[in-house]
């Protein structure tokens, strides 16, 4: 599950207390053991404590814990709050996270898998097997990436033996996932301060340094002379009324998180976002604007739920953003959980902008930046995409603990458009292709995608006045 920082997988559930017998039928208790559809996860709920078990067909390793913090709520160490709702029946429940979208199905089980009741060896070969099975049983995109994962096992497992060093094993794991070129795949060895991760060839990671460089360029080149410009949400959001274009606005979003202190809980980020949107999307501005540019070209992702919250301020008609499903069989990558439509409901009681939008995207539009882009595809009111394809990673990320203390990070979900297809790997394509922050663009002080968006919105705005 991707959190605001998109760097940790944490799980929690909420227990429903049984009502007294005199108050009518008791509510079903959710204490006990539960297996999650998809996600390779078993959860143990025991009073005020939750314990996660990360499972494969050959292993079971303890994961995160959480503590009960209120009726229907458990909170993890990083402040993530999740909810479990019983039913239908005593053997089913649903799970949701405050910073994510969608729900996960839980099915009650009678006992822990046998592997959960005995220690897991920490030797290199056991760690290799857990690593390989974690991907084999959860990763959805081997066929799309043209990677034979069984062949990877046949090639690399003979290289692993009892004397394989930690550094050598890290290198083997990195070589195995390298051909995936998946920005949601990583190998981490925190003890040795090593991380392997990469983006799609020809694209650039949306680092803080790149974000700072681009923001300075945009302010000096595109927003010079803007009658109104302000930063919000810890600098992650910028809004400006465009110079010389009183009927056009510019909204730059560099991430869907980090809107306040890093250790703040999700509701604090929501409050910071709402405060920004209330200042930007005033009644006067939403009535005045005939076009809005949303710049996601350098966006490192974060919380999908925050993206949906912004989309709710950009429509007065309910619609479906996308449908979400997870791989749900250890040996058949074609089997998934039932797709869950994720709705966009117009924000109640607040001004909303419903006119034409131009979304700027590029290869450094990543993760929640992409799910937000996808959430605007079927938005009523007209949305055109300008620039380059997005990175091509949408799923929440799974963090799987390995016996030797390393961590495997991988996706297991698909975000489907209304045709039932995903944009994983290739990214969401633009309607209008323009270069995005290339060396040539910087050298010549050009921003072709921005200029194209301004002209497109000007033409659409002129058309609506006739």
TORKOL-4160 file (C-alpha; in steps of 0.2 Angstrom, whole numbers, padded with zeros to 4 digits, m for minus):
466
<pt num="1" X="0000" Y="0000" Z="0000"/>
<pt num="2" X="0007" Y="0016" Z="m0005"/>
<pt num="3" X="0008" Y="0029" Z="0009"/>
<pt num="4" X="0010" Y="0048" Z="0007"/>
<pt num="5" X="0029" Y="0045" Z="0006"/>
<pt num="6" X="0027" Y="0030" Z="m0005"/>
<pt num="7" X="0042" Y="0021" Z="0004"/>
<pt num="8" X="0034" Y="0010" Z="0017"/>
<pt num="9" X="0021" Y="m0004" Z="0017"/>
<pt num="10" X="0011" Y="m0003" Z="0033"/>
<pt num="11" X="m0004" Y="m0012" Z="0038"/>
<pt num="12" X="m0018" Y="m0009" Z="0051"/>
<pt num="13" X="m0036" Y="m0014" Z="0055"/>
<pt num="14" X="m0050" Y="m0009" Z="0066"/>
<pt num="15" X="m0059" Y="m0020" Z="0078"/>
<pt num="16" X="m0078" Y="m0019" Z="0081"/>
<pt num="17" X="m0083" Y="m0022" Z="0099"/>
<pt num="18" X="m0097" Y="m0033" Z="0102"/>
<pt num="19" X="m0113" Y="m0025" Z="0108"/>
<pt num="20" X="m0121" Y="m0031" Z="0125"/>
<pt num="21" X="m0133" Y="m0045" Z="0123"/>
<pt num="22" X="m0147" Y="m0034" Z="0130"/>
<pt num="23" X="m0144" Y="m0021" Z="0116"/>
<pt num="24" X="m0149" Y="m0033" Z="0102"/>
<pt num="25" X="m0139" Y="m0045" Z="0090"/>
<pt num="26" X="m0120" Y="m0043" Z="0093"/>
<pt num="27" X="m0109" Y="m0037" Z="0080"/>
<pt num="28" X="m0097" Y="m0049" Z="0073"/>
<pt num="29" X="m0080" Y="m0048" Z="0081"/>
<pt num="30" X="m0065" Y="m0047" Z="0069"/>
<pt num="31" X="m0053" Y="m0053" Z="0081"/>
<pt num="32" X="m0044" Y="m0068" Z="0074"/>
<pt num="33" X="m0034" Y="m0073" Z="0058"/>
<pt num="34" X="m0038" Y="m0066" Z="0041"/>
<pt num="35" X="m0031" Y="m0069" Z="0024"/>
<pt num="36" X="m0031" Y="m0054" Z="0012"/>
<pt num="37" X="m0037" Y="m0057" Z="m0006"/>
<pt num="38" X="m0021" Y="m0053" Z="m0016"/>
<pt num="39" X="m0006" Y="m0045" Z="m0007"/>
<pt num="40" X="0001" Y="m0061" Z="0000"/>
<pt num="41" X="m0004" Y="m0056" Z="0017"/>
<pt num="42" X="m0011" Y="m0064" Z="0033"/>
<pt num="43" X="m0017" Y="m0053" Z="0047"/>
<pt num="44" X="m0018" Y="m0058" Z="0066"/>
<pt num="45" X="m0030" Y="m0047" Z="0076"/>
<pt num="46" X="m0029" Y="m0049" Z="0095"/>
<pt num="47" X="m0037" Y="m0036" Z="0105"/>
<pt num="48" X="m0028" Y="m0020" Z="0103"/>
<pt num="49" X="m0014" Y="m0028" Z="0093"/>
<pt num="50" X="m0012" Y="m0031" Z="0074"/>
<pt num="51" X="0002" Y="m0042" Z="0067"/>
<pt num="52" X="0005" Y="m0043" Z="0049"/>
<pt num="53" X="0013" Y="m0059" Z="0041"/>
<pt num="54" X="0020" Y="m0058" Z="0023"/>
<pt num="55" X="0017" Y="m0075" Z="0015"/>
<pt num="56" X="0023" Y="m0084" Z="m0001"/>
<pt num="57" X="0021" Y="m0102" Z="m0005"/>
<pt num="58" X="0038" Y="m0106" Z="0003"/>
<pt num="59" X="0038" Y="m0093" Z="0017"/>
<pt num="60" X="0030" Y="m0083" Z="0031"/>
<pt num="61" X="0039" Y="m0068" Z="0038"/>
<pt num="62" X="0032" Y="m0056" Z="0052"/>
<pt num="63" X="0029" Y="m0039" Z="0045"/>
<pt num="64" X="0022" Y="m0023" Z="0053"/>
<pt num="65" X="0012" Y="m0021" Z="0069"/>
<pt num="66" X="m0001" Y="m0008" Z="0073"/>
<pt num="67" X="m0011" Y="m0003" Z="0089"/>
<pt num="68" X="m0029" Y="0001" Z="0091"/>
<pt num="69" X="m0032" Y="0019" Z="0093"/>
<pt num="70" X="m0051" Y="0021" Z="0093"/>
<pt num="71" X="m0067" Y="0012" Z="0088"/>
<pt num="72" X="m0064" Y="0005" Z="0071"/>
<pt num="73" X="m0046" Y="0012" Z="0069"/>
<pt num="74" X="m0029" Y="0005" Z="0071"/>
<pt num="75" X="m0014" Y="0016" Z="0068"/>
<pt num="76" X="0003" Y="0011" Z="0062"/>
<pt num="77" X="0020" Y="0019" Z="0068"/>
<pt num="78" X="0020" Y="0031" Z="0054"/>
<pt num="79" X="0002" Y="0037" Z="0058"/>
<pt num="80" X="m0007" Y="0028" Z="0044"/>
<pt num="81" X="m0025" Y="0025" Z="0050"/>
<pt num="82" X="m0034" Y="0010" Z="0042"/>
<pt num="83" X="m0052" Y="0003" Z="0044"/>
<pt num="84" X="m0060" Y="m0014" Z="0044"/>
<pt num="85" X="m0078" Y="m0016" Z="0042"/>
<pt num="86" X="m0086" Y="m0033" Z="0045"/>
<pt num="87" X="m0097" Y="m0043" Z="0033"/>
<pt num="88" X="m0106" Y="m0049" Z="0024"/>
<pt num="89" X="m0106" Y="m0063" Z="0036"/>
<pt num="90" X="m0094" Y="m0067" Z="0050"/>
<pt num="91" X="m0080" Y="m0074" Z="0039"/>
<pt num="92" X="m0078" Y="m0058" Z="0028"/>
<pt num="93" X="m0072" Y="m0041" Z="0030"/>
<pt num="94" X="m0066" Y="m0026" Z="0020"/>
<pt num="95" X="m0050" Y="m0016" Z="0023"/>
<pt num="96" X="m0046" Y="0002" Z="0018"/>
<pt num="97" X="m0032" Y="0015" Z="0021"/>
<pt num="98" X="m0035" Y="0033" Z="0024"/>
<pt num="99" X="m0021" Y="0038" Z="0012"/>
<pt num="100" X="m0025" Y="0026" Z="m0002"/>
<pt num="101" X="m0040" Y="0022" Z="m0012"/>
<pt num="102" X="m0051" Y="0007" Z="m0014"/>
<pt num="103" X="m0054" Y="m0008" Z="m0002"/>
<pt num="104" X="m0046" Y="m0025" Z="0001"/>
<pt num="105" X="m0056" Y="m0041" Z="0005"/>
<pt num="106" X="m0052" Y="m0051" Z="0020"/>
<pt num="107" X="m0057" Y="m0069" Z="0023"/>
<pt num="108" X="m0056" Y="m0077" Z="0040"/>
<pt num="109" X="m0045" Y="m0092" Z="0042"/>
<pt num="110" X="m0044" Y="m0105" Z="0056"/>
<pt num="111" X="m0025" Y="m0105" Z="0059"/>
<pt num="112" X="m0009" Y="m0097" Z="0053"/>
<pt num="113" X="0000" Y="m0105" Z="0038"/>
<pt num="114" X="0013" Y="m0118" Z="0045"/>
<pt num="115" X="0028" Y="m0107" Z="0039"/>
<pt num="116" X="0022" Y="m0094" Z="0051"/>
<pt num="117" X="0024" Y="m0105" Z="0066"/>
<pt num="118" X="0042" Y="m0109" Z="0064"/>
<pt num="119" X="0058" Y="m0098" Z="0061"/>
<pt num="120" X="0063" Y="m0094" Z="0044"/>
<pt num="121" X="0082" Y="m0098" Z="0040"/>
<pt num="122" X="0092" Y="m0082" Z="0036"/>
<pt num="123" X="0105" Y="m0091" Z="0024"/>
<pt num="124" X="0107" Y="m0083" Z="0007"/>
<pt num="125" X="0098" Y="m0097" Z="m0003"/>
<pt num="126" X="0082" Y="m0095" Z="0008"/>
<pt num="127" X="0083" Y="m0076" Z="0006"/>
<pt num="128" X="0084" Y="m0079" Z="m0013"/>
<pt num="129" X="0069" Y="m0091" Z="m0013"/>
<pt num="130" X="0058" Y="m0078" Z="m0004"/>
<pt num="131" X="0064" Y="m0064" Z="m0015"/>
<pt num="132" X="0060" Y="m0074" Z="m0031"/>
<pt num="133" X="0043" Y="m0080" Z="m0025"/>
<pt num="134" X="0038" Y="m0063" Z="m0019"/>
<pt num="135" X="0039" Y="m0057" Z="m0037"/>
<pt num="136" X="0033" Y="m0074" Z="m0045"/>
<pt num="137" X="0017" Y="m0073" Z="m0035"/>
<pt num="138" X="0013" Y="m0055" Z="m0035"/>
<pt num="139" X="0021" Y="m0045" Z="m0049"/>
<pt num="140" X="0008" Y="m0043" Z="m0064"/>
<pt num="141" X="0019" Y="m0037" Z="m0078"/>
<pt num="142" X="0032" Y="m0050" Z="m0083"/>
<pt num="143" X="0023" Y="m0054" Z="m0099"/>
<pt num="144" X="0021" Y="m0035" Z="m0103"/>
<pt num="145" X="0040" Y="m0033" Z="m0099"/>
<pt num="146" X="0045" Y="m0048" Z="m0109"/>
<pt num="147" X="0054" Y="m0055" Z="m0094"/>
<pt num="148" X="0055" Y="m0074" Z="m0090"/>
<pt num="149" X="0055" Y="m0074" Z="m0072"/>
<pt num="150" X="0058" Y="m0093" Z="m0071"/>
<pt num="151" X="0073" Y="m0091" Z="m0082"/>
<pt num="152" X="0080" Y="m0078" Z="m0070"/>
<pt num="153" X="0079" Y="m0091" Z="m0056"/>
<pt num="154" X="0087" Y="m0105" Z="m0066"/>
<pt num="155" X="0101" Y="m0093" Z="m0071"/>
<pt num="156" X="0105" Y="m0085" Z="m0054"/>
<pt num="157" X="0100" Y="m0097" Z="m0040"/>
<pt num="158" X="0115" Y="m0108" Z="m0044"/>
<pt num="159" X="0126" Y="m0093" Z="m0040"/>
<pt num="160" X="0120" Y="m0092" Z="m0022"/>
<pt num="161" X="0127" Y="m0103" Z="m0009"/>
<pt num="162" X="0130" Y="m0103" Z="0010"/>
<pt num="163" X="0145" Y="m0092" Z="0008"/>
<pt num="164" X="0138" Y="m0079" Z="m0004"/>
<pt num="165" X="0141" Y="m0062" Z="0004"/>
<pt num="166" X="0127" Y="m0049" Z="0008"/>
<pt num="167" X="0135" Y="m0037" Z="m0006"/>
<pt num="168" X="0135" Y="m0051" Z="m0019"/>
<pt num="169" X="0117" Y="m0056" Z="m0015"/>
<pt num="170" X="0111" Y="m0038" Z="m0016"/>
<pt num="171" X="0120" Y="m0037" Z="m0033"/>
<pt num="172" X="0111" Y="m0053" Z="m0039"/>
<pt num="173" X="0094" Y="m0047" Z="m0034"/>
<pt num="174" X="0098" Y="m0030" Z="m0043"/>
<pt num="175" X="0103" Y="m0039" Z="m0059"/>
<pt num="176" X="0087" Y="m0050" Z="m0058"/>
<pt num="177" X="0075" Y="m0035" Z="m0058"/>
<pt num="178" X="0085" Y="m0023" Z="m0069"/>
<pt num="179" X="0077" Y="m0029" Z="m0085"/>
<pt num="180" X="0060" Y="m0024" Z="m0078"/>
<pt num="181" X="0064" Y="m0005" Z="m0079"/>
<pt num="182" X="0050" Y="m0002" Z="m0066"/>
<pt num="183" X="0051" Y="0013" Z="m0055"/>
<pt num="184" X="0040" Y="0004" Z="m0042"/>
<pt num="185" X="0053" Y="m0010" Z="m0041"/>
<pt num="186" X="0068" Y="m0008" Z="m0029"/>
<pt num="187" X="0080" Y="m0018" Z="m0018"/>
<pt num="188" X="0085" Y="m0011" Z="m0002"/>
<pt num="189" X="0098" Y="m0016" Z="0011"/>
<pt num="190" X="0096" Y="m0003" Z="0024"/>
<pt num="191" X="0110" Y="m0011" Z="0035"/>
<pt num="192" X="0123" Y="m0007" Z="0021"/>
<pt num="193" X="0114" Y="0009" Z="0015"/>
<pt num="194" X="0111" Y="0001" Z="m0003"/>
<pt num="195" X="0097" Y="0004" Z="m0014"/>
<pt num="196" X="0094" Y="m0002" Z="m0032"/>
<pt num="197" X="0080" Y="0007" Z="m0041"/>
<pt num="198" X="0078" Y="0014" Z="m0059"/>
<pt num="199" X="0066" Y="0023" Z="m0071"/>
<pt num="200" X="0060" Y="0019" Z="m0088"/>
<pt num="201" X="0074" Y="0022" Z="m0101"/>
<pt num="202" X="0074" Y="0039" Z="m0108"/>
<pt num="203" X="0066" Y="0047" Z="m0092"/>
<pt num="204" X="0073" Y="0055" Z="m0077"/>
<pt num="205" X="0068" Y="0052" Z="m0058"/>
<pt num="206" X="0059" Y="0067" Z="m0051"/>
<pt num="207" X="0072" Y="0072" Z="m0038"/>
<pt num="208" X="0071" Y="0087" Z="m0027"/>
<pt num="209" X="0086" Y="0095" Z="m0037"/>
<pt num="210" X="0076" Y="0093" Z="m0053"/>
<pt num="211" X="0060" Y="0100" Z="m0045"/>
<pt num="212" X="0070" Y="0115" Z="m0039"/>
<pt num="213" X="0078" Y="0118" Z="m0056"/>
<pt num="214" X="0062" Y="0117" Z="m0065"/>
<pt num="215" X="0052" Y="0127" Z="m0053"/>
<pt num="216" X="0064" Y="0142" Z="m0055"/>
<pt num="217" X="0064" Y="0140" Z="m0074"/>
<pt num="218" X="0045" Y="0140" Z="m0074"/>
<pt num="219" X="0043" Y="0155" Z="m0063"/>
<pt num="220" X="0056" Y="0165" Z="m0072"/>
<pt num="221" X="0051" Y="0160" Z="m0090"/>
<pt num="222" X="0032" Y="0156" Z="m0089"/>
<pt num="223" X="0026" Y="0166" Z="m0074"/>
<pt num="224" X="0036" Y="0182" Z="m0076"/>
<pt num="225" X="0024" Y="0196" Z="m0073"/>
<pt num="226" X="0010" Y="0186" Z="m0066"/>
<pt num="227" X="m0002" Y="0197" Z="m0057"/>
<pt num="228" X="m0005" Y="0183" Z="m0043"/>
<pt num="229" X="0007" Y="0169" Z="m0039"/>
<pt num="230" X="0008" Y="0160" Z="m0022"/>
<pt num="231" X="0016" Y="0143" Z="m0016"/>
<pt num="232" X="0006" Y="0132" Z="m0004"/>
<pt num="233" X="0007" Y="0115" Z="0005"/>
<pt num="234" X="0025" Y="0116" Z="0010"/>
<pt num="235" X="0030" Y="0122" Z="m0008"/>
<pt num="236" X="0023" Y="0107" Z="m0016"/>
<pt num="237" X="0009" Y="0117" Z="m0025"/>
<pt num="238" X="0010" Y="0133" Z="m0034"/>
<pt num="239" X="m0004" Y="0143" Z="m0042"/>
<pt num="240" X="m0003" Y="0159" Z="m0053"/>
<pt num="241" X="m0015" Y="0169" Z="m0064"/>
<pt num="242" X="m0006" Y="0169" Z="m0080"/>
<pt num="243" X="0002" Y="0186" Z="m0086"/>
<pt num="244" X="m0008" Y="0194" Z="m0099"/>
<pt num="245" X="m0021" Y="0181" Z="m0098"/>
<pt num="246" X="m0034" Y="0185" Z="m0084"/>
<pt num="247" X="m0045" Y="0171" Z="m0090"/>
<pt num="248" X="m0031" Y="0157" Z="m0088"/>
<pt num="249" X="m0024" Y="0149" Z="m0072"/>
<pt num="250" X="m0008" Y="0139" Z="m0069"/>
<pt num="251" X="m0008" Y="0125" Z="m0055"/>
<pt num="252" X="0009" Y="0116" Z="m0053"/>
<pt num="253" X="0009" Y="0100" Z="m0042"/>
<pt num="254" X="0025" Y="0092" Z="m0038"/>
<pt num="255" X="0018" Y="0078" Z="m0027"/>
<pt num="256" X="0003" Y="0071" Z="m0018"/>
<pt num="257" X="0011" Y="0072" Z="m0001"/>
<pt num="258" X="0023" Y="0082" Z="0009"/>
<pt num="259" X="0011" Y="0096" Z="0012"/>
<pt num="260" X="0016" Y="0098" Z="0030"/>
<pt num="261" X="0029" Y="0090" Z="0041"/>
<pt num="262" X="0034" Y="0072" Z="0035"/>
<pt num="263" X="0029" Y="0064" Z="0052"/>
<pt num="264" X="0011" Y="0072" Z="0051"/>
<pt num="265" X="m0003" Y="0060" Z="0049"/>
<pt num="266" X="m0014" Y="0060" Z="0033"/>
<pt num="267" X="m0028" Y="0071" Z="0039"/>
<pt num="268" X="m0015" Y="0085" Z="0042"/>
<pt num="269" X="m0010" Y="0084" Z="0023"/>
<pt num="270" X="m0028" Y="0084" Z="0018"/>
<pt num="271" X="m0031" Y="0100" Z="0029"/>
<pt num="272" X="m0016" Y="0108" Z="0020"/>
<pt num="273" X="m0022" Y="0103" Z="0003"/>
<pt num="274" X="m0040" Y="0110" Z="0007"/>
<pt num="275" X="m0033" Y="0126" Z="0013"/>
<pt num="276" X="m0023" Y="0128" Z="m0003"/>
<pt num="277" X="m0038" Y="0124" Z="m0014"/>
<pt num="278" X="m0049" Y="0135" Z="m0005"/>
<pt num="279" X="m0037" Y="0150" Z="m0008"/>
<pt num="280" X="m0035" Y="0145" Z="m0026"/>
<pt num="281" X="m0052" Y="0140" Z="m0032"/>
<pt num="282" X="m0062" Y="0155" Z="m0025"/>
<pt num="283" X="m0079" Y="0158" Z="m0032"/>
<pt num="284" X="m0073" Y="0173" Z="m0041"/>
<pt num="285" X="m0058" Y="0164" Z="m0049"/>
<pt num="286" X="m0069" Y="0148" Z="m0054"/>
<pt num="287" X="m0081" Y="0160" Z="m0063"/>
<pt num="288" X="m0068" Y="0170" Z="m0071"/>
<pt num="289" X="m0056" Y="0156" Z="m0078"/>
<pt num="290" X="m0059" Y="0149" Z="m0095"/>
<pt num="291" X="m0044" Y="0138" Z="m0095"/>
<pt num="292" X="m0033" Y="0130" Z="m0082"/>
<pt num="293" X="m0016" Y="0122" Z="m0084"/>
<pt num="294" X="m0011" Y="0109" Z="m0072"/>
<pt num="295" X="0008" Y="0105" Z="m0072"/>
<pt num="296" X="0012" Y="0088" Z="m0067"/>
<pt num="297" X="0029" Y="0086" Z="m0077"/>
<pt num="298" X="0039" Y="0084" Z="m0061"/>
<pt num="299" X="0029" Y="0075" Z="m0049"/>
<pt num="300" X="0035" Y="0061" Z="m0037"/>
<pt num="301" X="0018" Y="0054" Z="m0033"/>
<pt num="302" X="0012" Y="0050" Z="m0015"/>
<pt num="303" X="m0006" Y="0048" Z="m0010"/>
<pt num="304" X="m0019" Y="0043" Z="m0023"/>
<pt num="305" X="m0033" Y="0049" Z="m0011"/>
<pt num="306" X="m0026" Y="0067" Z="m0012"/>
<pt num="307" X="m0027" Y="0066" Z="m0031"/>
<pt num="308" X="m0045" Y="0061" Z="m0030"/>
<pt num="309" X="m0048" Y="0075" Z="m0018"/>
<pt num="310" X="m0041" Y="0088" Z="m0030"/>
<pt num="311" X="m0052" Y="0080" Z="m0044"/>
<pt num="312" X="m0067" Y="0083" Z="m0034"/>
<pt num="313" X="m0064" Y="0101" Z="m0035"/>
<pt num="314" X="m0063" Y="0100" Z="m0054"/>
<pt num="315" X="m0081" Y="0094" Z="m0058"/>
<pt num="316" X="m0099" Y="0096" Z="m0054"/>
<pt num="317" X="m0104" Y="0079" Z="m0061"/>
<pt num="318" X="m0100" Y="0063" Z="m0053"/>
<pt num="319" X="m0089" Y="0050" Z="m0063"/>
<pt num="320" X="m0077" Y="0036" Z="m0062"/>
<pt num="321" X="m0059" Y="0040" Z="m0061"/>
<pt num="322" X="m0053" Y="0022" Z="m0064"/>
<pt num="323" X="m0055" Y="0004" Z="m0058"/>
<pt num="324" X="m0042" Y="m0004" Z="m0047"/>
<pt num="325" X="m0038" Y="m0023" Z="m0045"/>
<pt num="326" X="m0024" Y="m0033" Z="m0038"/>
<pt num="327" X="m0016" Y="m0049" Z="m0044"/>
<pt num="328" X="m0024" Y="m0063" Z="m0035"/>
<pt num="329" X="m0016" Y="m0080" Z="m0038"/>
<pt num="330" X="0002" Y="m0086" Z="m0035"/>
<pt num="331" X="0005" Y="m0095" Z="m0051"/>
<pt num="332" X="m0008" Y="m0087" Z="m0063"/>
<pt num="333" X="m0004" Y="m0069" Z="m0067"/>
<pt num="334" X="m0020" Y="m0068" Z="m0076"/>
<pt num="335" X="m0031" Y="m0069" Z="m0061"/>
<pt num="336" X="m0036" Y="m0054" Z="m0051"/>
<pt num="337" X="m0047" Y="m0047" Z="m0038"/>
<pt num="338" X="m0063" Y="m0040" Z="m0044"/>
<pt num="339" X="m0060" Y="m0022" Z="m0051"/>
<pt num="340" X="m0066" Y="m0008" Z="m0039"/>
<pt num="341" X="m0072" Y="0008" Z="m0048"/>
<pt num="342" X="m0065" Y="0023" Z="m0039"/>
<pt num="343" X="m0078" Y="0037" Z="m0039"/>
<pt num="344" X="m0075" Y="0056" Z="m0041"/>
<pt num="345" X="m0089" Y="0065" Z="m0032"/>
<pt num="346" X="m0090" Y="0084" Z="m0033"/>
<pt num="347" X="m0084" Y="0093" Z="m0018"/>
<pt num="348" X="m0099" Y="0098" Z="m0007"/>
<pt num="349" X="m0101" Y="0116" Z="m0002"/>
<pt num="350" X="m0085" Y="0123" Z="m0010"/>
<pt num="351" X="m0082" Y="0132" Z="m0027"/>
<pt num="352" X="m0077" Y="0120" Z="m0041"/>
<pt num="353" X="m0069" Y="0124" Z="m0058"/>
<pt num="354" X="m0077" Y="0114" Z="m0072"/>
<pt num="355" X="m0070" Y="0122" Z="m0087"/>
<pt num="356" X="m0057" Y="0116" Z="m0100"/>
<pt num="357" X="m0040" Y="0109" Z="m0092"/>
<pt num="358" X="m0023" Y="0106" Z="m0100"/>
<pt num="359" X="m0013" Y="0094" Z="m0091"/>
<pt num="360" X="0006" Y="0094" Z="m0093"/>
<pt num="361" X="0015" Y="0077" Z="m0091"/>
<pt num="362" X="0031" Y="0069" Z="m0094"/>
<pt num="363" X="0042" Y="0055" Z="m0090"/>
<pt num="364" X="0045" Y="0062" Z="m0073"/>
<pt num="365" X="0026" Y="0061" Z="m0069"/>
<pt num="366" X="0026" Y="0046" Z="m0058"/>
<pt num="367" X="0014" Y="0035" Z="m0047"/>
<pt num="368" X="0001" Y="0046" Z="m0039"/>
<pt num="369" X="0005" Y="0059" Z="m0052"/>
<pt num="370" X="m0001" Y="0047" Z="m0065"/>
<pt num="371" X="m0016" Y="0041" Z="m0056"/>
<pt num="372" X="m0022" Y="0059" Z="m0054"/>
<pt num="373" X="m0019" Y="0061" Z="m0073"/>
<pt num="374" X="m0029" Y="0045" Z="m0076"/>
<pt num="375" X="m0043" Y="0052" Z="m0065"/>
<pt num="376" X="m0045" Y="0067" Z="m0076"/>
<pt num="377" X="m0046" Y="0057" Z="m0093"/>
<pt num="378" X="m0065" Y="0055" Z="m0091"/>
<pt num="379" X="m0068" Y="0071" Z="m0082"/>
<pt num="380" X="m0083" Y="0081" Z="m0089"/>
<pt num="381" X="m0078" Y="0098" Z="m0095"/>
<pt num="382" X="m0064" Y="0094" Z="m0107"/>
<pt num="383" X="m0046" Y="0089" Z="m0103"/>
<pt num="384" X="m0032" Y="0089" Z="m0115"/>
<pt num="385" X="m0014" Y="0081" Z="m0111"/>
<pt num="386" X="0001" Y="0090" Z="m0118"/>
<pt num="387" X="0019" Y="0085" Z="m0117"/>
<pt num="388" X="0026" Y="0067" Z="m0115"/>
<pt num="389" X="0020" Y="0050" Z="m0109"/>
<pt num="390" X="0020" Y="0048" Z="m0090"/>
<pt num="391" X="0032" Y="0036" Z="m0081"/>
<pt num="392" X="0020" Y="0021" Z="m0082"/>
<pt num="393" X="0019" Y="0015" Z="m0063"/>
<pt num="394" X="0002" Y="0016" Z="m0054"/>
<pt num="395" X="0001" Y="0002" Z="m0041"/>
<pt num="396" X="0003" Y="0004" Z="m0022"/>
<pt num="397" X="0020" Y="m0003" Z="m0018"/>
<pt num="398" X="0022" Y="m0019" Z="m0008"/>
<pt num="399" X="0037" Y="m0020" Z="0004"/>
<pt num="400" X="0042" Y="m0038" Z="0007"/>
<pt num="401" X="0054" Y="m0042" Z="0021"/>
<pt num="402" X="0068" Y="m0054" Z="0017"/>
<pt num="403" X="0075" Y="m0067" Z="0029"/>
<pt num="404" X="0092" Y="m0058" Z="0029"/>
<pt num="405" X="0085" Y="m0041" Z="0033"/>
<pt num="406" X="0085" Y="m0034" Z="0015"/>
<pt num="407" X="0069" Y="m0028" Z="0007"/>
<pt num="408" X="0060" Y="m0031" Z="m0010"/>
<pt num="409" X="0049" Y="m0017" Z="m0016"/>
<pt num="410" X="0036" Y="m0021" Z="m0030"/>
<pt num="411" X="0019" Y="m0017" Z="m0037"/>
<pt num="412" X="0005" Y="m0030" Z="m0038"/>
<pt num="413" X="m0010" Y="m0019" Z="m0044"/>
<pt num="414" X="m0017" Y="m0012" Z="m0060"/>
<pt num="415" X="m0027" Y="0004" Z="m0063"/>
<pt num="416" X="m0039" Y="0001" Z="m0077"/>
<pt num="417" X="m0047" Y="0014" Z="m0089"/>
<pt num="418" X="m0065" Y="0012" Z="m0095"/>
<pt num="419" X="m0059" Y="0000" Z="m0108"/>
<pt num="420" X="m0051" Y="m0012" Z="m0095"/>
<pt num="421" X="m0033" Y="m0008" Z="m0100"/>
<pt num="422" X="m0019" Y="m0001" Z="m0090"/>
<pt num="423" X="m0005" Y="0011" Z="m0094"/>
<pt num="424" X="0008" Y="0002" Z="m0085"/>
<pt num="425" X="0025" Y="0002" Z="m0093"/>
<pt num="426" X="0021" Y="0014" Z="m0107"/>
<pt num="427" X="0013" Y="0028" Z="m0097"/>
<pt num="428" X="m0002" Y="0038" Z="m0101"/>
<pt num="429" X="0001" Y="0046" Z="m0118"/>
<pt num="430" X="m0002" Y="0065" Z="m0122"/>
<pt num="431" X="m0015" Y="0071" Z="m0134"/>
<pt num="432" X="m0002" Y="0083" Z="m0140"/>
<pt num="433" X="0017" Y="0079" Z="m0140"/>
<pt num="434" X="0029" Y="0092" Z="m0136"/>
<pt num="435" X="0047" Y="0091" Z="m0128"/>
<pt num="436" X="0048" Y="0092" Z="m0109"/>
<pt num="437" X="0063" Y="0100" Z="m0100"/>
<pt num="438" X="0076" Y="0094" Z="m0113"/>
<pt num="439" X="0093" Y="0101" Z="m0113"/>
<pt num="440" X="0089" Y="0110" Z="m0129"/>
<pt num="441" X="0073" Y="0118" Z="m0121"/>
<pt num="442" X="0083" Y="0124" Z="m0106"/>
<pt num="443" X="0097" Y="0131" Z="m0117"/>
<pt num="444" X="0085" Y="0141" Z="m0128"/>
<pt num="445" X="0074" Y="0146" Z="m0114"/>
<pt num="446" X="0059" Y="0137" Z="m0122"/>
<pt num="447" X="0044" Y="0128" Z="m0114"/>
<pt num="448" X="0035" Y="0121" Z="m0129"/>
<pt num="449" X="0023" Y="0111" Z="m0119"/>
<pt num="450" X="0017" Y="0126" Z="m0108"/>
<pt num="451" X="0016" Y="0137" Z="m0124"/>
<pt num="452" X="0005" Y="0124" Z="m0133"/>
<pt num="453" X="m0006" Y="0122" Z="m0118"/>
<pt num="454" X="m0009" Y="0141" Z="m0117"/>
<pt num="455" X="m0014" Y="0142" Z="m0135"/>
<pt num="456" X="m0025" Y="0127" Z="m0134"/>
<pt num="457" X="m0035" Y="0134" Z="m0119"/>
<pt num="458" X="m0035" Y="0151" Z="m0128"/>
<pt num="459" X="m0043" Y="0143" Z="m0143"/>
<pt num="460" X="m0056" Y="0133" Z="m0133"/>
<pt num="461" X="m0060" Y="0148" Z="m0122"/>
<pt num="462" X="m0063" Y="0158" Z="m0138"/>
<pt num="463" X="m0074" Y="0144" Z="m0145"/>
<pt num="464" X="m0085" Y="0144" Z="m0129"/>
<pt num="465" X="m0089" Y="0163" Z="m0130"/>
<pt num="466" X="m0096" Y="0162" Z="m0148"/>
